[in-house]
Amino acid sequence: MALKSEGATAIANLEGKRLRNRVVNIVEALPLSNKSGTAITDIRNTNRSNRRRENKYQMI
């Protein structure tokens, strides 16, 4: 949502409504926290999957 008031209105309109025989319970999402001081992209860049694969067998 572009404005916080639009989001609050959408939450108020959907909270408690029935959708396919289920009651909708809306919880506002919180922003991601960065407690360790490293960016999420830094963690992804150090992942093992980014390392080049080594050959297990020698070619003769």
NORTA-V876966 format. One line per field, one symbol per residue. ss: DSSP state (h for helix, s for strand, l for the rest). psi: psi as a letter, one per 30 degrees, with the letter a starting at -180 (. if undefined). burial: I if it has 24 or more other C-alpha atoms within 12 Angstrom, else O. A space follows every 10 residues. Layout:
ss=???
psi=???
burial=???
This chain:
ss=lllhhhhhhh hhhhlllssl lsslllllll lllllllllh hhhhhllhhh llllllllll
psi=kekeeeeeee eeffkflkjh gkkkjkkkkl lklieffkle eeeefgkfff kkkkkfkkk.
burial=OOOOOOOOOO OOOOOOOOOO OOOOOOOOOO OOOOOOOOOO OOOOOOOOOO OOOOOOOOOO
